[in-house]
């Protein structure tokens, strides 16, 4: 099986509470980064460390995680899912836990206007612990043919890809027109992977996110969203 390496970027110089929960899932390499400047740069530094210290090859897997999540899926199953999705299927670009098959004009992937129209996929638990967390199920009942897991873009709470994929798309590179350094990186980069011929998928990994996930209204997020709008023609939908 391919190695699975964890990379986390945080703006806090104090170790986030959830680091020990994350680290136990990545015995082959866990590379936390503190970078207030940019999540793009933080992930790039993490990749460089992983390549050097964990002696990675093309099929090895990089998992990019928020600093406030816990992976609930058991370690062995977690590895099996990622290896099956990313190594067995060479067309797979990024996999994650939630995304959408359609981007509307506002480019907000979770847009409630499309909530029950069959475009969303995946699920996330939001809360302090798994017993009290709110389970946000994005996939509507009877959505698509056999609950097709392919999506246009993925949420950045948890993303994974092969080393060869991130190298092919040029790494985590912030567009010059993105004024915000921590925002819309997930939608932009998973959309970019599709431009390189990859396909993105939602996989059944259970994640507890110690956040509501709301970003709308934050200055950098809104600025990057508008710039992303200018890059693509919307709406765009998988068929």
Legacy VTK file of the C-alpha trace (Angstrom):
# vtk DataFile Version 3.0
C-alpha trace
ASCII
DATASET POLYDATA
POINTS 239 float
0.000 0.000 0.000
1.064 3.574 -0.612
2.204 5.675 2.315
-0.341 8.141 3.654
1.180 11.390 4.929
-0.660 14.076 6.882
-0.054 17.806 6.350
-1.762 20.487 8.442
-1.373 24.244 8.249
-2.413 26.499 11.116
-2.136 30.176 11.948
-1.723 29.423 15.637
1.696 29.037 17.252
-0.045 27.054 19.991
-0.590 23.406 19.108
-4.264 22.936 18.261
-6.188 20.547 20.504
-6.916 18.130 17.697
-3.309 17.518 16.593
-2.843 14.340 18.676
-6.035 12.866 17.194
-4.791 13.600 13.688
-1.224 12.504 14.242
-2.206 8.976 15.269
-3.660 8.431 11.782
-0.345 9.265 10.093
2.411 7.097 11.617
4.372 7.273 8.339
4.622 11.047 8.498
2.754 14.017 9.982
3.967 17.520 9.098
2.188 20.397 10.868
3.003 23.914 9.653
2.556 27.313 11.263
2.126 29.931 8.569
0.125 33.087 9.145
1.007 34.306 5.673
-0.695 31.737 3.459
-2.187 28.257 3.565
-0.803 27.790 0.040
2.725 28.356 1.331
2.118 26.274 4.442
1.028 23.254 2.456
3.933 23.725 0.045
6.425 23.662 2.933
4.733 20.573 4.339
5.033 18.745 1.020
8.733 19.577 0.769
9.355 18.218 4.277
7.340 15.081 3.570
9.195 14.339 0.327
12.559 14.723 2.034
11.914 13.042 5.380
9.442 10.325 4.375
11.156 9.511 1.064
7.958 9.645 -0.953
7.314 8.191 -4.393
4.690 9.224 -6.949
1.892 6.960 -5.687
2.265 7.979 -2.046
-0.693 9.917 -0.692
-0.795 13.384 0.864
-3.724 14.268 3.121
-4.343 17.978 3.743
-6.382 18.571 6.893
-7.847 21.476 8.811
-6.202 21.879 12.205
-9.528 21.383 14.024
-10.669 17.976 12.805
-10.616 14.457 14.164
-10.695 11.493 11.791
-13.206 9.042 13.233
-12.771 6.308 10.630
-10.507 3.578 11.991
-6.887 3.789 10.909
-6.885 0.591 8.830
-10.084 1.486 6.981
-8.871 5.068 6.474
-5.748 3.777 4.714
-7.704 1.260 2.661
-10.195 3.848 1.412
-7.495 6.300 0.329
-5.391 3.627 -1.360
-8.403 2.173 -3.158
-9.659 5.535 -4.399
-6.366 7.151 -5.367
-4.021 4.330 -6.339
-6.448 1.950 -8.032
-8.015 4.695 -10.164
-5.328 6.720 -11.973
-7.866 9.322 -13.133
-8.655 10.287 -9.524
-7.294 13.709 -8.643
-8.463 14.782 -5.198
-10.740 12.931 -2.808
-12.488 14.464 0.166
-15.478 14.159 2.467
-17.837 16.705 0.880
-18.336 18.520 -2.406
-20.692 19.335 -5.217
-21.398 18.315 -8.801
-22.537 21.853 -9.673
-21.205 25.343 -9.050
-23.811 28.061 -9.340
-23.187 31.673 -10.255
-21.966 32.547 -6.742
-19.447 29.631 -6.723
-20.380 28.723 -3.142
-20.183 24.954 -3.238
-22.683 24.302 -0.426
-25.228 26.868 -1.681
-28.586 26.127 -0.055
-30.381 27.066 -3.281
-29.225 23.703 -4.660
-29.443 21.710 -1.414
-32.153 19.250 -2.387
-31.513 19.246 -6.125
-29.108 16.324 -6.101
-25.802 18.132 -6.644
-24.144 17.679 -3.246
-22.204 14.657 -2.037
-20.687 13.528 1.255
-21.118 14.365 4.923
-19.334 16.032 7.855
-19.904 16.022 11.612
-19.752 19.520 13.128
-19.223 19.922 16.867
-17.009 19.448 19.909
-17.482 15.680 20.173
-19.042 12.919 18.122
-21.958 12.353 20.523
-23.255 15.922 20.395
-22.117 16.877 16.885
-24.521 17.859 14.132
-24.258 15.476 11.188
-24.483 17.468 7.972
-25.436 15.014 5.241
-24.915 16.681 1.893
-25.995 13.808 -0.357
-29.775 14.044 -0.833
-31.801 10.815 -0.936
-31.800 9.194 -4.377
-29.283 11.698 -5.690
-27.884 10.684 -9.033
-27.346 7.214 -10.414
-26.214 4.887 -7.625
-25.175 7.892 -5.539
-22.347 8.762 -7.944
-19.416 10.105 -5.915
-17.747 12.211 -8.585
-17.831 15.971 -7.900
-16.566 19.148 -9.512
-14.957 20.578 -6.382
-14.326 19.526 -2.791
-14.349 21.173 0.606
-10.934 21.751 2.179
-11.730 20.329 5.613
-10.073 17.120 4.409
-8.451 16.595 1.004
-6.121 13.889 -0.256
-4.234 13.230 -3.481
-1.189 11.385 -4.749
2.182 13.136 -4.780
2.234 12.811 -8.574
-1.094 14.662 -8.815
-0.024 17.665 -6.773
3.204 17.828 -8.776
1.370 17.662 -12.104
-0.953 20.563 -11.256
1.969 22.661 -10.027
1.415 22.349 -6.279
-0.510 24.683 -4.024
-0.097 27.932 -5.934
-2.140 31.001 -5.031
-3.396 32.868 -8.090
-1.910 36.357 -8.322
-5.410 37.838 -8.305
-6.373 36.180 -5.020
-5.954 38.893 -2.352
-6.934 36.512 0.444
-4.194 34.055 1.429
-6.279 31.553 3.409
-9.486 31.427 1.450
-11.086 29.534 -1.459
-7.913 27.473 -1.853
-9.922 24.235 -1.796
-12.489 25.072 -4.460
-9.822 26.662 -6.656
-7.292 23.802 -6.413
-9.764 20.932 -6.850
-11.299 22.784 -9.812
-7.776 23.257 -11.173
-7.134 19.492 -10.915
-10.064 18.892 -13.254
-8.508 21.294 -15.738
-5.523 18.933 -15.793
-7.756 15.984 -16.663
-8.286 14.539 -13.193
-11.587 13.609 -11.564
-12.498 14.455 -7.972
-14.465 12.167 -5.696
-16.145 12.101 -2.306
-15.089 9.096 -0.189
-16.716 7.608 2.936
-14.314 8.876 5.579
-15.916 10.179 8.779
-14.575 13.507 10.019
-15.475 15.510 13.132
-14.993 19.219 12.473
-14.798 21.515 15.489
-16.397 24.345 13.514
-19.666 25.344 11.921
-17.819 25.686 8.614
-19.264 29.137 7.920
-16.967 31.471 6.001
-19.402 33.728 4.187
-18.744 37.350 5.020
-15.067 36.985 5.866
-13.193 39.584 3.845
-10.532 37.344 2.320
-13.002 34.577 1.501
-15.375 36.971 -0.227
-12.550 38.615 -2.194
-11.209 35.284 -3.434
-14.704 34.060 -4.266
-15.222 37.044 -6.567
-11.858 36.469 -8.240
-12.681 32.797 -8.752
-15.990 33.821 -10.331
-14.032 35.750 -12.925
-11.982 32.639 -13.797
-14.816 30.357 -14.800
-18.109 30.459 -16.649
-20.991 29.531 -14.347
-23.086 27.652 -13.740
-21.045 24.557 -14.466
-22.334 21.054 -13.803
-21.201 17.451 -14.165
-23.471 15.432 -16.425
LINES 1 240
239 0 1 2 3 4 5 6 7 8 9 10 11 12 13 14 15 16 17 18 19 20 21 22 23 24 25 26 27 28 29 30 31 32 33 34 35 36 37 38 39 40 41 42 43 44 45 46 47 48 49 50 51 52 53 54 55 56 57 58 59 60 61 62 63 64 65 66 67 68 69 70 71 72 73 74 75 76 77 78 79 80 81 82 83 84 85 86 87 88 89 90 91 92 93 94 95 96 97 98 99 100 101 102 103 104 105 106 107 108 109 110 111 112 113 114 115 116 117 118 119 120 121 122 123 124 125 126 127 128 129 130 131 132 133 134 135 136 137 138 139 140 141 142 143 144 145 146 147 148 149 150 151 152 153 154 155 156 157 158 159 160 161 162 163 164 165 166 167 168 169 170 171 172 173 174 175 176 177 178 179 180 181 182 183 184 185 186 187 188 189 190 191 192 193 194 195 196 197 198 199 200 201 202 203 204 205 206 207 208 209 210 211 212 213 214 215 216 217 218 219 220 221 222 223 224 225 226 227 228 229 230 231 232 233 234 235 236 237 238
